[in-house]
Amino acid sequence: MRTIVVGGGVVGVTTAYYLFKEGHEVVVVDKATKVGAEATAVNAGLIAPGHCFAWASPAAPKMLVKSLFGEKTSIRVKPTLNPRFLWWGLQFMRECTSERAAINTLAKMHLCDYSQTKLDEIALAEGIDYQGVDKGLLYLYRDAAELELGMGKMKLLTDNGQKLEQLDMKGLAAVDPAFGNATVQLAGAIHAPNDGSGNSELFTRKLTELLISKGVEFKLGVTAKSFVADGDRITGLQTDQGVMTADNYVLAMGVWSPKLSRTVGQDLPVYPAKGFSMTFDLKDKSKAPELGGVDEKTLVAWSPMGDQLRMSSTAQFSGFDRSHKPEDFAAIRSTAKELWPDAADWDGGSMTAGLRPMTPDGPPIIGKGKKHKNLYYNTGHGHMGWTMASGSSAAIVDIIAGRTPEIAMDPFVVRTYRK
């Protein structure tokens, strides 16, 4: 059985891994010249079932309106009449009810939990060191009232099995002493002891090296142009280097997935959200955080990665524009200086931006399409691709093999819009 996976990020490569384990002849195609070159390379590094809330919530519309009037919010919109954004945005607004937000959050949580287990299994079985930290994550609060409200918000997750602990400043310093050096007042944190962090680009690269050594083929620097269909089957993948053929095809191209799927009549509600990311060399690891986390005031996230610290912030809806300006990283720099003033040269660091493939409701798209018997989808993971990748890929390969996945798949059905 020959299967082509279109997409060489962490989702595509973990899909290739499970297909190889299933006995398939696997080919991975990606337009980049290296794996994990786009969203995989610029995420915050968090593996966060304990922070899996759907972005579409009752609070989101007000935040978007503030953004349109120039306020610095964590979710920003660049004014546009782009039809695809308007179509996506209307679906997003429809999901911004308490009921829908809870349903979507729990669907994400179950996938995140499952995926974290599968990631641990891969790392253990294959001996992959991805700079993982398994001591949990910290969700930091600067105001005592906000901390209480945050713990109340977490009740949806704790009522459904997540372990979350409220920490005062003494407890926070005991879990991660670096916060004792903060220059701003902190109220405490919510500790998710079962969450973790790690370098998804490093994981993807090492898993790729393993797969190549086992005979999996990676066609990098090859651009997928369109699928070729005959009736209810895909018969080929048209690329800039000719047509490639297989028995099955898996679409895992992140933000680029809708462009390819539309060539055979399947639209997908996936739209890019630009995130800004920085990586700093640490000059004193003893003063840097040991655990990853999120500052709930600035919504800046961070993860330790060996001798470096990765930080990210903001979701900006501005189409496929990946450009960035120094001021886009101001929140990252100011947060770092306030929390760990002497850990690094916060005026340095590398800056980049990446595009997260967002669905309006939050759950990704995983499954077989309705139009073609041999075309499968594993895309739309948003800002949680690293957390969800291994579980999503295990599930899609179960579906290809004719097995029932280990988690309920109804929330992830292939769709143009949520009915």
N, C-alpha and C positions, 0 to 999 in steps of 0.2 A: 504494500500500500504506500503510494507516494503522496506526500502532502506538502504544499507550499504554504509557508507562513509569511504574510506580508507585513513587515514591521520588525525592527531590530532593537526595540527598547526592552525594558525588563518584562513587560507583558508578553511580547513576541518570543523572547528567548526562553522564558519559563514554559510557554506553550510548546516550543520546540523540544524542550527537555522531556515533558510528559509524553509527547508524541514518540520521541525516540524510545523511551521506556516501554511504550506500548508496541514497539516493533516496526514503526513506520520508517520509511525512507524520507528524510526531512530536508527541505531546502528553505532557508530564511532569506528573504529579499528585503533590502533597505536602500534608500537613496543615499544615506550617509556613508562615509567611508570607514566608519567604526561603529560598533554597537553602542547602545545607550547614549547616543549623542545629543538627544533633544531633552524632553521632560525628565527622563531618567537621570540626566547629569546635573540637573539644577534644583531638584527638590530638597526639602529641608532635612530629609533623612529619617523622619519619624515613622515608626511602626505603631499606629495609634488607634486600636479599637476603642480606647477610652476617650477619644476625641473625634468621633465619627459623625457628628451632627450634619444633617443636610443643610446646605446653604440656603435653600428655599424655605423660609420660615416667616412667621408673622413680622419679625423685625427687619427683614430684608428690604421690603419696598421703601421704608423710611430712609434706610441707609443709602439706597440707590438714588433717591430724590436729593438727599444732601450732597451726594457726589456730583450730580448734575449741576448743582449750584456752587461747586468749587470747594466744598469741604473735604478734608483729608480723611476719608473713611477707608476701612480695610477692603471693601468691595467697591470698585470705582467703574464708572461707565464713561467712555468717550462718546459724546453725542454723535449719533449716526442714524441714517435712514436706510442702512443696509437691510434688505428684505430678510436675509437669513437670520440676522440678529433679532429683528422684530418678531419673526416667527418663533425663534427660540425663546425670546424674552416673554412673549405672551404665555408660552407653556410654563416658564419659570414662575411667573406671577400667579398662575393658577395653582401652583403647588405650595404657595405661601400661606397655608392655613395650618392651624395647630394639628389637626388630624392628619393631614398629608405629611407634614414635617415629621411627626412621630412614626408613621408607617415607613417613610423613606429612611429615617435614621436607623430604625431597627433592622431594616433589610441590609443596610451598609454594615451595621455592627456584626450581624451573623456572618457575613462574608469576611469581614476583617478578622474575626476570631478564628474562623476556619483557615484563612490564608496564613495567619501567623503560625499556626500549627504546621502547615505544609512547608512554609519557609524554613522553619526549624528542622524539619525532616530532611529537606534538600541539603541544608548546610551540614548537618551531621553525617548524612549518608555519603556526601561527596567531599567532605573535608574542606569546605569553603569558608575562609576567614574573610568577612566583609566589614571588619571594624565594628562589629555589633556590640551593643551595650544592652544588657538584659536586666537592669536594675529598676526599670520603670521610667515613667515620664512625669514631669512636674508642670502643672497648669497654674501659673503664678498670678496672684492678685495683689494689688497695691492698696486696696480699700477693704476694710473688714466687712462692710455691708455688701459689697460686691462679691466677696468670698462666700458669704452666706447664700446670696442669690445664685452664685455659680454652683454651689453644692445642691441647691434645689433643682436647678436645671439638670444636673447629673442624675436625678432620681429616675428618670426614664431609663437610663443605662443600668443603674444599680438594681432597679426592680427587675431587670432582665439579665442579671448575672454578672455584670461588670463589677470588679472590685475597685473601689475608689475610697481614698482616705483623706480627710480634711486635716491639714497641718497648720499649726500656728507658727510663728517665726522660730521658736525654739525647735519645733519638729522639723521645719524646713532646713534649718542649719544642720540638724543631725543627719538628715538624708543627703544633703549636698552642702558641705561647708562653704563653698564658693560664694553663696548668697550672703554670708556674713560680711562681705566686703562691699556690698551695694551702697551707692551714694544716695539712693532714694528710699523712702519709707515703703516697706513691704508689710502686708498684713499676714501673708502665709501662702499656702498653695493647696491644690488638690493633687494628691499623689496617686497615679495609676500604676501600681506595682507590677502589673503584668504586661504593660506596654514596653516598648524598646525603641532602639534606633540603630542605624547602620548606613553604610555607603552603598546605595543601590547601583551606582555606576560600577563600582568595584565588583560587586556581586555579579552583575550582568556580564562583565568582562571575563571573570573567572569561570562562570558557567559556560560561556561561549567557548573558551579555550578547552574545557572538558569535552563539550559536544563535538568540536572539530576533531579532537583526538579520537573520538568514537566514530567518525565518519559523517557527521552531519555537515551539510554544505551551506556556507554563508556566501550569498551573492551581494556584496556590499558595493556601493556606488552605482547601483542599478535602480532606475526610477520606474515604478509601476505606473502605467498609463491608464489601463482599463482592463476589465474582465471581458472575456469572450464567452458568450452564452449560446447554447443550442437547446431550445425548449426549456426544460426545467433543470438543466445541468450547466455548470460552468465547464467549458472545454479548454480554457487557456487563460493565461495572464499576459497581456500585451505590455512589454516594457520598452524602454529606449534601446534595448539591445536584442529585441526580438521577442517572439512568443515563447513562454514557458508553460509546460503542461504538467498536470498531476491528476490524481484521483480525487483529492480534496483540497480545499483552499480555506485558510483561516485569515481573516482580516483583523490586524492588530496594529493599525497605523496611527492610533491616537487622534490628534486633531485633523489629520488628513484622511481619516476613514470615510467620511461622507462623500468626498470628491470621488473616490474610487467606487464606492457602493452605488452611487447614482448612475454609473455607467451601465448597470444592469437593472435599473429601476427601483433600487431600494434606498430611500433617503433615511438618514439617521439624525436624531436631534442632538448632535454633538457640536459644540462651539468653543473656540479657544478663550481661555482666561489667562492673561499674561501674569506671571509671577516673577518677582525680583529676588535674586539670590546672590549672596556673597560668601566667600571662603577666606578665612583668616589663618595665618600661621600663628600659633601660640608661642609667646615668649616665656610664659610661666604657667605650666599646666596646673600647678598647685592652686592657682588663683582662677582657674577656668572651671566651668561647670562639668561635673562628672556625668550628669544625666541630661538628656535632651528635654525639651519642653516648649511651652508657649507662654508668652507674656499676654495675659488676657486683656490688658489695657491697650497695648500697641498692636497686638496680634502679630508680633514677630515671633517666629519659631527658630529653634536652634538644635543642633546635634553635634556632639563631639565626634570627630573622625580622626583617630590617631593623634597626630601632632597638630591637627587643624580643627577649626570650628566652622561648621556650615550654618548660615543664618538665611532666612527668607521671610518675605512679607508681601502682602497686598495681592489682590486679584483685580486685574484691570481688563475690562472688556473693550478691546480696541482692535478687533479683527485679528489678522495674522501678522500684525506689526510686532517685531521682536526688538525694536530699538529701545534704548534706555538712555537716561540722562543721570548725571551725578546726584541730582536732587531726589531721584526715585529711590535712592538708598539711604536717605536721611534718617528714616525711622529705624532702620537696622543699626546704623552707626550710633545713634543717640541711645537706643536701648542697650547696646553692648557696653557703652561707656558708663551708663548708670548702674548696670548690674554687676559687671566684672571689670572695673576701671583699669586694673593693672595686668590683665591676662594677655593682652595683645596690643599691637599698634592698630587701634581702631580707625585711624585715618588712612591706613593702607588697605590691603585685601583686594581680591579679584571680584569683579562685578559682571553679572550676566543676567539674562532674562530668558524664560522659557514659557512655552504655551501648554497649558493644562487642558485636556479634552473633557469638557464639562457637559453632562446631561442636565436638562432643566430640573429634574426631580432629585438627582443625586446617585441612585444606583446605576452601575455601568450596564452595558449591553453585552450579554453573554448567551450564545445559543445558535441554533441553526435558523437561517432565514426561511421565510415562508415561500419565496419565489424559486429557490434553487436547492436541490437536494444535497449538494456537496459544497455549499458555501456556508461557512461558520463565522461568527463574529465574537471578538473579545476586545472590546474597546470602550471608551467613554468613562474612564476611571477617575477623571478629575484630578484633584490634588492628592488623592490617596492611591495612586497607581502602585507605589512601592509597597504599601500595606496590603493591597488587594491582589497583587499580581499572581502569587503562587497559588492561591485558592481559586482564582478565576481560571487559571490555566489548567489546574487539575480538573475543574468542573467541565470545561469545554472539551477536554479530551475524553472524559467519561461520556459525554453526549455523543462525540464522534464514534466512540466504541460501542454505543448502544446501551450503556449502563445508566442507571439513575444516579445522579451526583449525590454527594453526601449532605448537601444543603438544599433547601427549597429554592427552586430557580424561577418561580413566577415573577418576582420583582425585577428580574434581569432580562426578561423576554426581549427579543429583537423587535423594535418598534420604531415607527415614525413619530408617534406621539402617544402619551399615556392616556388610555381610554378611561 
